[in-house]
Amino acid sequence: MDTSRSTGPIVLLGPPGAGKGTQAKRIAEQYGIPQISTGDLLREHVRTGTSLGLQAKDIMARGELVPDGLLYDMVAGRLREADCGRGFILDGFPRTAAQAGWLDAFLEHQLFDNSKRGKCLPIVMQIDVGYNEVLRRLTGRRTCPTCGRIYNAYLQPPRVEGVCDLDGSKLVIRNDDREDVIRERLRAYEEQTRPVAEYFERKGRLIHVDGSLPVDQVSERVLGDLERRVIC
């Protein structure tokens, strides 16, 4: 673990099943910075019954999407915590070009400002994986409900079928890993999230990584690219 330098903000982009969560964990371990998943953040607010969580719970109970304003408040609150001082990894945010614009503005005015450590723009990495490969990865994905470890029935199966290697829990298929849901998620990604990559591409800040490679090779490339760009 290298805690001698500040990485600044790191944003991971890519379609569902690209391996963003896995790479985020490895980056977090390498640099000792927190991995921030907006999905986990939202669930934690709901679980603990915060004011923001209660608002989100009511909205989701009506079958509506959590509005950006509410999500911004959650993300802003998390990024202001002390453990984000040297940097952090955002997984699952921003999901739209509007959210990308908000993030840039937030970082410019509230974090890594010139009066402290100098301005540090996000390092943005796009993990590229083809449509058919994403389908295979997600339809085969199995999750341990106890420790959160993720397996794949085709690519990375557990030692005993359907059972977590670490704690023996029965593995489950998440609702959002079912094929009909996956196809809808990929459609939404193309419509909403791809413009995020285009936003950062226009700014000359997008790094492409081939996510179809074996996971360890993807990690080598991700960490190598970060080493060449971490300047804070």
Contacts in CASP RR format, 6 or more apart in sequence:
PFRMAT RR
TARGET T0000
AUTHOR 0000-0000-0000
METHOD contacts of the structure
MODEL  1
MDTSRSTGPIVLLGPPGAGKGTQAKRIAEQYGIPQISTGDLLREHVRTGT
SLGLQAKDIMARGELVPDGLLYDMVAGRLREADCGRGFILDGFPRTAAQA
GWLDAFLEHQLFDNSKRGKCLPIVMQIDVGYNEVLRRLTGRRTCPTCGRI
YNAYLQPPRVEGVCDLDGSKLVIRNDDREDVIRERLRAYEEQTRPVAEYF
ERKGRLIHVDGSLPVDQVSERVLGDLERRVIC
1 29 0 8 1.000
1 30 0 8 1.000
1 31 0 8 1.000
1 32 0 8 1.000
2 30 0 8 1.000
2 31 0 8 1.000
2 32 0 8 1.000
3 31 0 8 1.000
3 32 0 8 1.000
3 86 0 8 1.000
5 31 0 8 1.000
5 86 0 8 1.000
5 230 0 8 1.000
5 232 0 8 1.000
6 85 0 8 1.000
6 86 0 8 1.000
6 87 0 8 1.000
6 117 0 8 1.000
6 120 0 8 1.000
6 230 0 8 1.000
6 232 0 8 1.000
7 31 0 8 1.000
7 33 0 8 1.000
7 86 0 8 1.000
7 87 0 8 1.000
7 123 0 8 1.000
7 226 0 8 1.000
7 230 0 8 1.000
7 232 0 8 1.000
8 33 0 8 1.000
8 86 0 8 1.000
8 87 0 8 1.000
8 88 0 8 1.000
8 112 0 8 1.000
8 120 0 8 1.000
8 122 0 8 1.000
8 123 0 8 1.000
8 230 0 8 1.000
8 232 0 8 1.000
9 87 0 8 1.000
9 88 0 8 1.000
9 90 0 8 1.000
9 103 0 8 1.000
9 107 0 8 1.000
9 111 0 8 1.000
9 112 0 8 1.000
9 120 0 8 1.000
9 121 0 8 1.000
9 122 0 8 1.000
9 123 0 8 1.000
10 27 0 8 1.000
10 33 0 8 1.000
10 87 0 8 1.000
10 88 0 8 1.000
10 89 0 8 1.000
10 90 0 8 1.000
10 122 0 8 1.000
10 123 0 8 1.000
10 124 0 8 1.000
10 125 0 8 1.000
10 226 0 8 1.000
11 89 0 8 1.000
11 90 0 8 1.000
11 93 0 8 1.000
11 94 0 8 1.000
11 103 0 8 1.000
11 122 0 8 1.000
11 123 0 8 1.000
11 124 0 8 1.000
11 125 0 8 1.000
11 200 0 8 1.000
12 20 0 8 1.000
12 21 0 8 1.000
12 23 0 8 1.000
12 24 0 8 1.000
12 89 0 8 1.000
12 90 0 8 1.000
12 91 0 8 1.000
12 92 0 8 1.000
12 125 0 8 1.000
12 127 0 8 1.000
13 20 0 8 1.000
13 124 0 8 1.000
13 125 0 8 1.000
13 126 0 8 1.000
13 127 0 8 1.000
13 193 0 8 1.000
13 196 0 8 1.000
13 197 0 8 1.000
13 200 0 8 1.000
13 206 0 8 1.000
14 20 0 8 1.000
14 126 0 8 1.000
14 127 0 8 1.000
14 128 0 8 1.000
14 129 0 8 1.000
14 189 0 8 1.000
14 193 0 8 1.000
14 197 0 8 1.000
15 129 0 8 1.000
15 130 0 8 1.000
15 131 0 8 1.000
15 134 0 8 1.000
15 186 0 8 1.000
15 189 0 8 1.000
15 193 0 8 1.000
16 134 0 8 1.000
16 138 0 8 1.000
16 176 0 8 1.000
16 182 0 8 1.000
16 185 0 8 1.000
16 186 0 8 1.000
16 189 0 8 1.000
17 129 0 8 1.000
17 134 0 8 1.000
17 137 0 8 1.000
17 138 0 8 1.000
17 141 0 8 1.000
18 127 0 8 1.000
18 128 0 8 1.000
18 129 0 8 1.000
18 134 0 8 1.000
18 211 0 8 1.000
19 127 0 8 1.000
19 129 0 8 1.000
19 137 0 8 1.000
19 211 0 8 1.000
19 215 0 8 1.000
19 218 0 8 1.000
20 91 0 8 1.000
20 92 0 8 1.000
20 127 0 8 1.000
21 35 0 8 1.000
21 37 0 8 1.000
21 91 0 8 1.000
22 150 0 8 1.000
22 215 0 8 1.000
22 219 0 8 1.000
23 125 0 8 1.000
23 127 0 8 1.000
23 218 0 8 1.000
23 219 0 8 1.000
23 222 0 8 1.000
24 35 0 8 1.000
24 37 0 8 1.000
24 89 0 8 1.000
24 91 0 8 1.000
25 35 0 8 1.000
26 219 0 8 1.000
26 222 0 8 1.000
26 223 0 8 1.000
27 33 0 8 1.000
27 35 0 8 1.000
27 89 0 8 1.000
27 222 0 8 1.000
27 223 0 8 1.000
27 226 0 8 1.000
28 34 0 8 1.000
28 35 0 8 1.000
28 89 0 8 1.000
30 223 0 8 1.000
30 226 0 8 1.000
31 86 0 8 1.000
31 87 0 8 1.000
31 226 0 8 1.000
32 86 0 8 1.000
33 83 0 8 1.000
33 84 0 8 1.000
33 86 0 8 1.000
33 87 0 8 1.000
33 88 0 8 1.000
33 89 0 8 1.000
34 83 0 8 1.000
34 84 0 8 1.000
34 87 0 8 1.000
34 88 0 8 1.000
34 89 0 8 1.000
35 88 0 8 1.000
35 89 0 8 1.000
35 91 0 8 1.000
36 75 0 8 1.000
36 78 0 8 1.000
36 79 0 8 1.000
36 84 0 8 1.000
36 88 0 8 1.000
36 89 0 8 1.000
36 90 0 8 1.000
36 91 0 8 1.000
36 93 0 8 1.000
37 91 0 8 1.000
37 92 0 8 1.000
38 71 0 8 1.000
38 74 0 8 1.000
38 75 0 8 1.000
38 90 0 8 1.000
38 91 0 8 1.000
38 92 0 8 1.000
38 93 0 8 1.000
38 95 0 8 1.000
39 92 0 8 1.000
41 74 0 8 1.000
41 75 0 8 1.000
41 78 0 8 1.000
42 53 0 8 1.000
42 56 0 8 1.000
42 66 0 8 1.000
42 71 0 8 1.000
42 74 0 8 1.000
45 52 0 8 1.000
45 53 0 8 1.000
45 56 0 8 1.000
45 74 0 8 1.000
46 53 0 8 1.000
46 54 0 8 1.000
46 56 0 8 1.000
46 57 0 8 1.000
46 60 0 8 1.000
49 57 0 8 1.000
52 70 0 8 1.000
52 73 0 8 1.000
52 74 0 8 1.000
55 70 0 8 1.000
56 66 0 8 1.000
56 70 0 8 1.000
59 65 0 8 1.000
59 66 0 8 1.000
59 67 0 8 1.000
59 70 0 8 1.000
60 66 0 8 1.000
68 96 0 8 1.000
68 98 0 8 1.000
68 99 0 8 1.000
68 102 0 8 1.000
71 93 0 8 1.000
71 99 0 8 1.000
72 99 0 8 1.000
72 102 0 8 1.000
72 106 0 8 1.000
75 90 0 8 1.000
75 93 0 8 1.000
75 103 0 8 1.000
75 106 0 8 1.000
76 106 0 8 1.000
76 110 0 8 1.000
78 84 0 8 1.000
79 88 0 8 1.000
79 106 0 8 1.000
79 111 0 8 1.000
80 110 0 8 1.000
80 111 0 8 1.000
84 111 0 8 1.000
85 111 0 8 1.000
86 232 0 8 1.000
87 232 0 8 1.000
90 103 0 8 1.000
90 122 0 8 1.000
93 99 0 8 1.000
93 103 0 8 1.000
94 100 0 8 1.000
94 101 0 8 1.000
94 102 0 8 1.000
94 103 0 8 1.000
94 196 0 8 1.000
95 192 0 8 1.000
95 193 0 8 1.000
95 196 0 8 1.000
96 192 0 8 1.000
96 193 0 8 1.000
96 195 0 8 1.000
96 196 0 8 1.000
97 195 0 8 1.000
97 196 0 8 1.000
97 198 0 8 1.000
97 199 0 8 1.000
99 196 0 8 1.000
100 196 0 8 1.000
100 199 0 8 1.000
100 200 0 8 1.000
101 199 0 8 1.000
103 122 0 8 1.000
104 121 0 8 1.000
104 122 0 8 1.000
107 120 0 8 1.000
107 121 0 8 1.000
107 122 0 8 1.000
108 119 0 8 1.000
112 118 0 8 1.000
112 119 0 8 1.000
112 120 0 8 1.000
112 232 0 8 1.000
113 119 0 8 1.000
117 232 0 8 1.000
118 232 0 8 1.000
120 231 0 8 1.000
120 232 0 8 1.000
121 205 0 8 1.000
122 205 0 8 1.000
123 205 0 8 1.000
123 207 0 8 1.000
123 226 0 8 1.000
123 229 0 8 1.000
123 230 0 8 1.000
124 200 0 8 1.000
124 205 0 8 1.000
124 206 0 8 1.000
124 207 0 8 1.000
125 206 0 8 1.000
125 207 0 8 1.000
125 208 0 8 1.000
125 209 0 8 1.000
125 222 0 8 1.000
125 225 0 8 1.000
125 226 0 8 1.000
126 197 0 8 1.000
126 206 0 8 1.000
126 207 0 8 1.000
126 208 0 8 1.000
126 209 0 8 1.000
127 209 0 8 1.000
127 211 0 8 1.000
127 218 0 8 1.000
127 222 0 8 1.000
128 208 0 8 1.000
128 209 0 8 1.000
128 210 0 8 1.000
128 211 0 8 1.000
128 212 0 8 1.000
129 137 0 8 1.000
129 211 0 8 1.000
129 212 0 8 1.000
130 212 0 8 1.000
131 186 0 8 1.000
133 212 0 8 1.000
134 182 0 8 1.000
134 186 0 8 1.000
135 179 0 8 1.000
135 182 0 8 1.000
135 183 0 8 1.000
136 154 0 8 1.000
136 155 0 8 1.000
137 152 0 8 1.000
137 155 0 8 1.000
138 177 0 8 1.000
138 182 0 8 1.000
139 177 0 8 1.000
139 178 0 8 1.000
139 179 0 8 1.000
139 182 0 8 1.000
140 152 0 8 1.000
140 153 0 8 1.000
140 154 0 8 1.000
140 155 0 8 1.000
140 173 0 8 1.000
140 177 0 8 1.000
141 150 0 8 1.000
141 151 0 8 1.000
141 152 0 8 1.000
141 153 0 8 1.000
141 173 0 8 1.000
141 174 0 8 1.000
141 177 0 8 1.000
142 150 0 8 1.000
142 151 0 8 1.000
142 152 0 8 1.000
142 153 0 8 1.000
142 158 0 8 1.000
142 162 0 8 1.000
142 171 0 8 1.000
142 172 0 8 1.000
142 173 0 8 1.000
143 149 0 8 1.000
143 150 0 8 1.000
143 151 0 8 1.000
143 171 0 8 1.000
143 172 0 8 1.000
143 173 0 8 1.000
143 174 0 8 1.000
143 177 0 8 1.000
144 150 0 8 1.000
144 151 0 8 1.000
144 164 0 8 1.000
144 166 0 8 1.000
144 167 0 8 1.000
144 168 0 8 1.000
144 169 0 8 1.000
144 171 0 8 1.000
144 172 0 8 1.000
145 169 0 8 1.000
145 170 0 8 1.000
145 172 0 8 1.000
146 164 0 8 1.000
146 167 0 8 1.000
146 168 0 8 1.000
146 169 0 8 1.000
147 164 0 8 1.000
147 166 0 8 1.000
147 167 0 8 1.000
147 169 0 8 1.000
149 164 0 8 1.000
149 165 0 8 1.000
149 166 0 8 1.000
151 157 0 8 1.000
151 158 0 8 1.000
151 164 0 8 1.000
151 171 0 8 1.000
158 164 0 8 1.000
158 165 0 8 1.000
158 171 0 8 1.000
159 165 0 8 1.000
162 170 0 8 1.000
162 171 0 8 1.000
163 169 0 8 1.000
163 170 0 8 1.000
163 171 0 8 1.000
164 170 0 8 1.000
164 171 0 8 1.000
175 181 0 8 1.000
176 182 0 8 1.000
176 185 0 8 1.000
197 206 0 8 1.000
200 206 0 8 1.000
207 225 0 8 1.000
207 229 0 8 1.000
209 218 0 8 1.000
209 221 0 8 1.000
209 222 0 8 1.000
209 225 0 8 1.000
210 218 0 8 1.000
210 221 0 8 1.000
211 218 0 8 1.000
213 221 0 8 1.000
END
